[in-house]
Amino acid sequence: MQRCLSPECGDDGVFPLQRLTTVYHGSLPYTDAIIPMLIITIKQGKEKSLLARQPWIYASAVERVDGKPAERMKQGATALVRSSSGKFLARAAHAPKSQIQARVWTFDEAQPVDHALIKRRVKAAIQKRVAAAKGKRVGAAKRLPLIIGDEDELSGLLVDWYGDQKGYLICEFQSAGVDAWKVAIVQALIAETGCPNVYETADELIRKGEGLPFNYGVLAGDEPPDDLL
């Protein structure tokens, strides 16, 4: 049996949803999810991709990151992104150890990055995929891709649904931003699908490149059978 390797897991190797909210201080993973404590300044001339609504910000485009040392090293913390002249460009999830140093949550200055935003995006992705499937699933396991990263404005998040409400949601958190919002994402997945069984799988190389620990295991409900992992 695979076990959850997160440091917050209990002695049983399980990371139940009810324990998630305690670990992350309620429904929000960080207080700076609403009030950014970081400011990322983009090098002059490197803001063109952001103006074209490209969501990835590479380390080579970053002039500097301002904020308290602890905040600058916090994986997935929300940062305000601005041009070298101080113009607002975006709000993004900061990944200090990754070559993709930030991934944009929103280009709208009036849009906060909060629990409601995550919930809306999870809900929209699920509704779109369920409607498109029209009751049909892929393969004998009835697999339905629910969330596909940047396509659903949830960069780095992949979710597949196997079966129905009694089935399993298999997730990959491949970026610091969605990893930091794991609580809200799992809550939204369960609420929108009615499926209580959520399992995290992981690609060790991808998470290492993002500066994240190699975690996998049950996030809520029961563990899926081996043939789904």
C-alpha positions in Angstrom: 0.0 0.0 0.0 1.3 3.5 -0.9 1.4 5.9 2.0 1.2 9.7 2.1 4.7 11.1 2.5 3.8 14.6 3.5 5.3 15.7 6.8 1.8 16.6 8.0 0.5 13.1 7.6 -0.5 11.2 10.7 1.2 8.0 12.1 -1.2 6.0 9.9 0.3 7.6 6.7 -3.0 9.2 5.8 -3.6 12.9 5.2 -7.4 13.2 5.8 -9.3 16.3 4.6 -10.4 17.2 8.1 -6.7 17.5 9.2 -5.9 19.6 6.2 -7.8 22.6 7.5 -5.9 22.5 10.7 -2.5 22.3 9.1 -3.3 25.2 6.8 -5.1 27.4 9.4 -8.6 27.2 8.0 -9.8 27.2 4.4 -7.0 29.5 3.2 -3.5 28.2 2.9 -1.7 31.5 3.5 -2.8 34.9 4.7 -1.0 36.5 1.8 -3.3 34.6 -0.6 -5.5 37.7 -0.3 -2.9 40.4 0.7 0.3 39.7 -1.2 3.4 40.1 0.9 5.6 39.7 -2.2 6.3 42.0 -5.2 8.0 40.5 -8.3 9.5 43.1 -10.6 10.0 42.0 -14.2 13.0 43.1 -16.2 12.5 45.9 -18.7 11.4 44.3 -22.0 10.5 41.0 -20.5 6.9 41.9 -19.7 5.8 41.3 -23.3 4.7 37.7 -22.6 2.6 38.8 -19.7 1.0 41.5 -21.7 0.2 38.7 -24.2 -1.5 36.8 -21.3 1.2 34.1 -21.1 0.9 32.6 -17.5 4.5 31.4 -16.9 7.2 33.7 -15.6 10.7 32.4 -15.9 13.4 33.2 -13.5 15.4 34.9 -16.3 12.6 37.5 -16.6 12.7 38.5 -13.0 14.6 41.5 -11.9 14.0 41.1 -8.2 11.6 39.8 -5.6 10.8 42.2 -2.7 9.4 40.9 0.6 10.5 39.5 3.9 13.0 36.7 3.6 10.6 34.1 4.9 7.9 35.2 2.5 10.4 35.1 -0.4 11.1 31.4 0.3 7.5 30.3 0.9 6.4 28.0 -1.9 3.2 29.1 -3.7 2.9 32.4 -1.9 0.8 35.0 -3.8 2.8 37.8 -5.3 2.0 41.0 -7.1 3.8 41.2 -10.4 4.8 44.6 -11.8 6.8 46.0 -14.7 10.1 47.8 -14.1 8.2 51.0 -14.2 5.9 49.9 -11.4 2.8 49.0 -13.6 0.6 46.2 -12.4 0.9 43.1 -14.6 -0.6 40.2 -12.7 -1.0 38.2 -9.4 1.0 35.0 -9.4 2.1 32.1 -7.3 5.7 32.3 -6.4 8.0 29.3 -6.7 11.4 30.4 -5.5 13.2 27.2 -6.3 11.8 26.7 -9.8 13.0 27.9 -13.2 9.4 28.8 -13.7 9.6 31.3 -10.9 5.9 32.3 -10.9 2.6 31.2 -12.5 -0.1 33.8 -13.0 -3.4 33.4 -11.2 -5.0 36.5 -12.7 -4.2 39.5 -14.9 -7.1 41.4 -13.4 -5.9 43.9 -10.7 -9.3 43.9 -9.1 -9.4 40.1 -8.7 -8.1 38.7 -5.4 -6.5 35.3 -5.2 -8.7 33.6 -2.6 -10.7 30.5 -1.8 -13.6 31.8 -4.0 -11.4 32.0 -7.0 -10.1 28.5 -6.6 -13.6 27.2 -6.1 -15.0 28.9 -9.2 -12.2 27.6 -11.4 -12.5 24.0 -10.2 -16.3 24.2 -10.6 -16.0 25.6 -14.2 -13.5 23.0 -15.3 -15.6 20.1 -13.9 -18.8 21.4 -15.5 -17.1 21.9 -18.8 -15.6 18.4 -18.9 -18.7 16.6 -17.6 -20.9 18.4 -20.2 -18.4 17.5 -23.0 -18.2 13.9 -22.0 -22.0 13.5 -22.3 -22.0 10.5 -20.1 -19.1 8.8 -21.9 -15.9 7.9 -20.2 -12.5 6.7 -21.6 -11.6 3.0 -21.3 -12.8 0.2 -19.0 -12.0 2.3 -15.9 -14.4 5.1 -17.1 -11.7 7.7 -16.9 -12.7 11.3 -17.3 -10.1 14.1 -17.3 -11.5 16.9 -15.1 -8.8 19.5 -14.8 -6.0 20.2 -17.2 -3.6 22.7 -15.8 -3.3 26.0 -17.7 -6.2 25.2 -19.9 -8.4 25.7 -16.8 -6.4 28.5 -15.2 -5.1 26.1 -12.6 -1.5 25.8 -13.7 0.2 22.5 -12.7 -3.0 20.8 -11.6 -4.1 17.5 -13.3 -7.2 15.7 -12.1 -8.8 12.5 -13.5 -12.1 11.0 -12.3 -12.5 7.2 -12.4 -15.9 5.8 -12.0 -18.8 7.8 -10.6 -19.6 9.2 -7.1 -18.3 5.9 -5.7 -15.1 6.2 -7.7 -11.9 8.0 -7.3 -10.4 11.4 -8.1 -6.7 11.1 -8.9 -4.7 14.4 -8.6 -1.3 15.7 -9.5 -0.1 18.9 -8.0 2.8 19.9 -10.2 3.3 23.5 -9.2 3.8 25.4 -6.0 0.7 27.5 -6.5 -1.8 24.7 -6.7 0.1 22.7 -4.1 -0.4 25.6 -1.6 -4.1 25.7 -2.4 -4.5 21.9 -2.0 -7.1 22.3 0.8 -9.4 24.4 -1.3 -9.0 22.3 -4.4 -9.8 19.0 -2.6 -12.8 20.6 -0.9 -14.1 21.9 -4.3 -13.5 18.6 -6.1 -15.5 16.7 -3.5 -18.3 19.3 -3.5 -18.7 19.5 -7.3 -18.4 15.7 -8.1 -19.9 14.1 -5.0 -17.0 11.7 -5.0 -15.4 11.5 -1.5 -12.2 9.6 -2.5 -9.3 11.8 -3.4 -5.8 10.5 -4.0 -2.6 12.4 -4.8 -0.1 10.9 -7.2 3.2 12.6 -8.2 6.0 12.7 -10.7 9.1 12.9 -8.5 11.2 14.8 -11.2 8.5 17.4 -11.8 8.0 18.1 -8.2 11.8 18.2 -7.6 12.1 20.8 -10.4 9.4 22.9 -8.8 11.2 22.7 -5.4 8.4 20.6 -3.9 8.7 17.4 -1.7 7.7 14.1 -3.3 4.3 13.5 -1.7 1.7 11.0 -2.6 -1.2 9.3 -0.8 -4.8 9.5 0.3 -6.1 13.1 0.7 -9.7 12.1 1.5 -11.7 9.0 1.7 -10.4 5.6 0.5 -7.3 4.6 -1.4 -7.9 3.6 -5.0 -7.1 0.1 -6.3 -3.6 -0.5 -7.6 -4.7 -0.7 -11.2 -5.7 3.0 -11.1 -2.3 4.2 -9.9 
